[in-house]
Every structure is written in C-alpha cells, then in structure tokens.
Amino acid sequence: MSEQRQKMIFVCSDAVGETAEAVARATARQFATEQVKIKRYGNIKHEEEIRSIIQEALQVGGFIAYTLVQPELRETMRDETIRLGVRAVDVMGPMMQAFIDTFNDSPKYKPGLLHEMDESYYRKIEAIEFAVKYDDGKDARGLLQAQVVLVGVSRTSKTPLSIYLAHKGIKTANYPLTIEVKPPQELFAVSNRLVVGLTMQTERLLKIRTERLKALGLPSQANYASMDRIEKELQFASDIMHKLKCPIIDVSEKAIEETAGLIMELLAPRY
C-alpha cells in the first residue's frame, strides 16, 4: 500500500509528544482492519512548523493529534486546520478548559511538564532498584555510588529507610555494623555522599530483637537479643560512626518518615 493511501495520524507537540502519541496509538488499536502509521513531530516552536505539518496531513488525507500548550501555536493549529479542512484533535485542550472553568485557575503554559514527571518517575525506579541491589552491604561498590549511606547495627531501620528514601528518588545504600566484620574501605572513602549513623536505645533494641526472634520461631535467649551483646554492638557502631565523623540519628522513638525527613535536610546542601 502506498504512503498516500495509508491511514496516517500526525502527532505534534511543543514538548516531546508522548501524550498525544499514546492516545493516538490507543485509538488506532481499536481499528485493526488496516495498519495505521503515526508520525510524530516534537519540540515545535514556530507557527511555520505547524503550517508545514498541516500541509503534509492534507496531502495524504490524514488527521492531526496535538498537545500544544503555547496559545499562539494552538491558535495557528486551530485556524489553519479549519481553513484547509484538515481534522485536528486537541488532546489536552478540553481537559485544560475544564480545569480552568471548574477551579478558576490558570495553566502554566509550560511545555514538557509530563516529560518532567516521567523523568522523576524513572529516577525513583532507578533509586529503588539501587536500594535493593545494595541493601545490607551486599556489594561494597554501592557505598561509593550512593547519595546516602546508612550505617548501624541490626534492626535500626536501615532497610526500610533506604526504600523510603528511594521512593523520594534518592540512591541509598546501607551497611550493617557487626563486631565480627571489619567495615570495607569503601565506607571510609572521601566523596560527596552523605553517610548517616543510625543508633537506638539499648532497651528499645533489645525489645525489637526479642520480638524478631519470636516471629522467626527462634529462642528469645539467643545471643543476638542479649543485653550484653547489644551494648557491645552499639559501642562498636558508635566508634565506627565517630571515625566516619558522620551525623548520628537516634531512631528509638522516631517514625521512618521523621528520620527520612532529617536525612533529606542533611542531604539538601550537597545536591
């Protein structure tokens, strides 16, 4: 089938054009009798570009789907398509007008806002994957790549904090401090990352560890949940944290959100 006779949809935008293309493709899937070609034009800045696209659509008998937030470009698209008899679908226009009419608000008229949200979404996904990969000291290389490194003894909320910060788009690794294992050199390397020590009151940590053992069906008298062991671990961790010269947060009575808020305040001046 020649291009002149092929069904064509022209997608154009003063941003990337992903929104209009997604709508066009979803619509085309409802009509499976013949293949539909979608041609996308993004980052449109001038009225002449609009006129050129309209002429192309006119020549092949296609129609246009557009997301133009700049008023002058939208006006040109509307006026020229009416003049030449080319059908054009304003994908965002009715929704924007409904927002204006209902909430008495004005749009920013800034192209690419959806793309910015997409970038934020992908940063979050990347940060979550990072947190899972470098959880609990699995790979010391993550200590060099992270924006935030959390250190502390077992059950001081390192993992849930890492995941929470990852949902904010912050690449976070954590490393458990244990008496039997010497911390890797990567932990002491100089970089722009933020290292934060997490500590907890002895009695609170004892209760949490005892409940953890019960949940696992293990004896609560295990060394892991003994007062002597916990005191030694906390002292060992404190020595490491002071060697790192890192800020230390007592998480004994703090919710994850509260601790994360403190960490993000510490991180802000670095990025």
C-alpha positions as CSV (number, residue, x, y, z in Angstrom):
1,M,0.0,0.0,0.0
2,S,1.4,3.4,-0.9
3,E,2.0,6.0,1.8
4,Q,-0.6,8.3,0.1
5,R,-3.3,5.7,0.7
6,Q,-2.1,4.6,4.1
7,K,-4.0,5.8,7.1
8,M,-1.8,8.4,8.8
9,I,-2.0,10.3,12.1
10,F,0.3,13.2,12.6
11,V,1.2,13.8,16.3
12,C,2.7,17.2,17.1
13,S,3.7,18.9,20.3
14,D,5.7,21.8,21.7
15,A,7.2,19.2,24.1
16,V,8.1,15.6,23.4
17,G,4.7,14.5,22.1
18,E,4.4,11.3,24.1
19,T,1.0,12.1,25.5
20,A,-0.7,12.6,22.1
21,E,1.1,9.6,20.6
22,A,-0.1,7.4,23.4
23,V,-3.7,8.5,22.8
24,A,-3.3,8.0,19.1
25,R,-1.9,4.5,19.4
26,A,-4.6,3.5,21.9
27,T,-7.2,4.7,19.5
28,A,-5.6,3.0,16.5
29,R,-5.7,-0.3,18.3
30,Q,-9.4,-0.1,18.2
31,F,-9.3,-0.2,14.4
32,A,-7.5,-3.4,13.4
33,T,-8.6,-3.6,9.8
34,E,-5.6,-1.8,8.4
35,Q,-2.2,-0.6,9.6
36,V,-2.1,3.0,10.8
37,K,1.1,5.0,10.6
38,I,1.8,7.5,13.3
39,K,4.3,10.3,12.5
40,R,5.4,12.4,15.5
41,Y,6.8,15.9,15.4
42,G,8.1,17.2,18.8
43,N,9.5,20.4,20.2
44,I,7.6,22.6,17.8
45,K,8.4,26.3,18.4
46,H,7.3,28.2,15.3
47,E,4.0,28.7,13.5
48,E,5.6,27.8,10.2
49,E,6.2,24.3,11.5
50,I,2.5,23.9,12.3
51,R,1.6,25.0,8.7
52,S,4.0,22.5,7.2
53,I,2.6,19.6,9.2
54,I,-1.0,20.6,8.3
55,Q,0.0,20.7,4.6
56,E,1.5,17.2,4.9
57,A,-1.6,15.9,6.6
58,L,-3.7,17.5,3.8
59,Q,-1.7,15.8,1.1
60,V,-2.0,12.3,2.4
61,G,-5.5,12.6,3.8
62,G,-4.5,12.1,7.5
63,F,-5.5,13.9,10.6
64,I,-3.6,15.6,13.5
65,A,-3.5,14.9,17.2
66,Y,-1.7,17.6,19.1
67,T,-0.7,18.8,22.6
68,L,0.3,22.4,22.2
69,V,0.3,24.5,25.4
70,Q,1.6,27.7,23.8
71,P,-1.5,29.8,23.0
72,E,-0.2,31.1,19.7
73,L,0.7,27.7,18.4
74,R,-2.7,26.3,19.4
75,E,-4.4,29.2,17.7
76,T,-2.5,28.6,14.5
77,M,-3.3,24.9,14.5
78,R,-7.0,25.5,15.1
79,D,-7.3,28.3,12.5
80,E,-5.3,26.6,9.7
81,T,-6.8,23.2,10.0
82,I,-10.3,24.8,9.8
83,R,-9.3,26.8,6.8
84,L,-7.8,23.8,4.9
85,G,-10.4,21.3,6.1
86,V,-7.9,19.0,8.0
87,R,-9.3,17.3,11.1
88,A,-7.3,18.1,14.2
89,V,-7.8,16.7,17.7
90,D,-6.7,18.9,20.6
91,V,-5.8,16.2,23.1
92,M,-5.2,18.4,26.2
93,G,-7.4,21.4,25.3
94,P,-10.8,20.2,26.7
95,M,-9.1,18.9,29.9
96,M,-7.3,22.3,30.4
97,Q,-10.5,24.2,29.8
98,A,-12.4,22.0,32.2
99,F,-9.8,22.7,34.9
100,I,-10.0,26.5,34.2
101,D,-13.8,26.5,34.3
102,T,-14.1,24.3,37.4
103,F,-11.3,25.5,39.6
104,N,-10.9,29.1,38.3
105,D,-7.2,28.5,37.8
106,S,-4.7,29.4,35.0
107,P,-2.4,26.9,33.3
108,K,1.4,27.4,33.4
109,Y,1.6,27.1,29.6
110,K,4.9,25.3,30.0
111,P,5.7,22.5,27.5
112,G,7.1,19.2,28.7
113,L,5.6,19.0,32.2
114,L,4.6,15.4,31.7
115,H,8.1,14.6,30.5
116,E,9.5,16.1,33.7
117,M,7.2,13.9,35.7
118,D,8.3,10.9,33.7
119,E,11.9,11.8,34.5
120,S,11.1,12.0,38.2
121,Y,9.4,8.6,37.9
122,Y,12.4,6.9,36.3
123,R,14.7,8.4,38.9
124,K,12.5,6.9,41.6
125,I,12.5,3.4,39.9
126,E,16.3,3.6,39.5
127,A,16.7,4.6,43.1
128,I,14.5,1.7,44.3
129,E,16.5,-0.8,42.2
130,F,19.7,0.7,43.6
131,A,18.4,0.3,47.2
132,V,17.5,-3.3,46.7
133,K,20.8,-4.1,45.0
134,Y,23.0,-2.5,47.7
135,D,20.9,-3.4,50.7
136,D,22.6,-4.8,53.8
137,G,26.1,-4.4,52.4
138,K,25.6,-6.9,49.6
139,D,28.1,-5.1,47.4
140,A,30.6,-2.5,48.8
141,R,30.7,-0.8,45.4
142,G,27.3,0.7,46.2
143,L,28.8,2.6,49.1
144,L,30.8,4.7,46.5
145,Q,27.8,5.2,44.1
146,A,25.2,6.1,46.7
147,Q,23.9,9.6,47.5
148,V,23.2,8.4,51.1
149,V,24.8,5.6,53.0
150,L,23.1,4.4,56.2
151,V,25.2,2.5,58.8
152,G,24.0,0.9,62.1
153,V,23.6,-2.3,63.9
154,S,20.9,-4.9,63.0
155,R,17.3,-3.7,63.4
156,T,17.9,0.0,63.4
157,S,15.6,0.5,60.4
158,K,18.3,0.7,57.7
159,T,16.4,-1.2,55.0
160,P,13.0,0.5,55.4
161,L,14.7,3.9,55.5
162,S,16.6,3.0,52.3
163,I,13.4,2.1,50.5
164,Y,11.6,5.1,51.7
165,L,14.4,7.4,50.6
166,A,14.5,5.6,47.2
167,H,10.8,6.4,46.7
168,K,12.0,10.1,47.0
169,G,14.4,9.4,44.2
170,I,17.5,9.2,46.5
171,K,20.0,6.5,45.8
172,T,20.6,4.9,49.2
173,A,22.9,2.0,50.3
174,N,23.1,0.7,53.8
175,Y,25.8,-1.3,55.7
176,P,25.3,-3.3,58.9
177,L,27.9,-2.8,61.5
178,T,28.8,-6.0,63.3
179,I,31.6,-6.7,65.7
180,E,32.9,-9.7,63.8
181,V,33.3,-8.0,60.4
182,K,35.7,-5.2,59.6
183,P,33.9,-2.4,57.6
184,P,35.2,-2.2,54.0
185,Q,37.5,0.6,52.9
186,E,34.7,1.9,50.6
187,L,32.9,3.1,53.6
188,F,35.7,5.5,54.6
189,A,36.3,6.8,51.0
190,V,36.0,10.5,50.5
191,S,33.1,11.6,48.3
192,N,30.1,13.9,48.1
193,R,27.7,11.2,49.5
194,L,26.1,11.6,52.9
195,V,26.9,8.9,55.5
196,V,24.4,8.8,58.4
197,G,24.7,6.6,61.5
198,L,21.6,5.1,63.0
199,T,21.5,4.2,66.6
200,M,18.9,3.2,69.2
201,Q,18.4,3.0,72.9
202,T,19.6,-0.4,74.3
203,E,16.3,-1.4,75.9
204,R,14.3,-0.5,72.7
205,L,16.7,-2.5,70.5
206,L,16.5,-5.4,72.9
207,K,12.7,-5.5,72.7
208,I,12.8,-5.3,68.9
209,R,15.3,-8.1,68.5
210,T,13.5,-10.3,71.0
211,E,10.2,-9.8,69.1
212,R,12.1,-10.6,65.8
213,L,13.3,-13.9,67.2
214,K,9.8,-14.8,68.3
215,A,8.5,-14.1,64.9
216,L,11.1,-16.4,63.4
217,G,10.3,-19.1,65.9
218,L,13.8,-18.9,67.4
219,P,14.6,-18.9,71.2
220,S,14.5,-15.4,72.6
221,Q,17.5,-16.1,74.8
222,A,19.8,-16.2,71.7
223,N,23.0,-14.0,72.0
224,Y,21.5,-11.8,69.2
225,A,19.0,-10.5,71.8
226,S,21.1,-10.4,74.9
227,M,21.7,-7.1,76.7
228,D,25.5,-7.6,76.8
229,R,25.7,-8.3,73.1
230,I,23.6,-5.3,72.2
231,E,25.6,-3.0,74.4
232,K,28.9,-4.2,72.8
233,E,27.4,-3.8,69.3
234,L,26.2,-0.3,69.9
235,Q,29.6,0.8,71.3
236,F,31.4,-0.8,68.3
237,A,29.0,1.1,66.0
238,S,29.5,4.3,67.8
239,D,33.2,4.0,67.5
240,I,32.9,3.5,63.7
241,M,30.5,6.4,63.3
242,H,32.8,8.8,65.2
243,K,35.7,7.6,62.9
244,L,33.5,8.4,59.9
245,K,32.6,11.8,61.5
246,C,29.1,11.3,60.3
247,P,25.8,12.7,61.8
248,I,24.1,10.2,64.1
249,I,20.4,9.9,64.5
250,D,18.7,8.1,67.4
251,V,15.8,6.3,65.8
252,S,14.4,4.8,69.1
253,E,11.2,6.8,69.1
254,K,11.1,8.1,65.5
255,A,8.9,7.0,62.7
256,I,10.5,6.2,59.3
257,E,9.1,9.4,57.8
258,E,10.6,11.5,60.6
259,T,14.1,10.1,60.3
260,A,13.9,10.3,56.5
261,G,13.0,14.0,56.8
262,L,16.0,14.6,58.9
263,I,18.3,12.8,56.4
264,M,16.8,14.8,53.5
265,E,17.5,18.1,55.3
266,L,21.1,17.0,55.8
267,L,21.4,15.9,52.1
268,A,19.9,19.1,50.6
269,P,23.0,21.3,50.7
270,R,25.0,18.6,48.8
271,Y,22.8,18.4,45.7
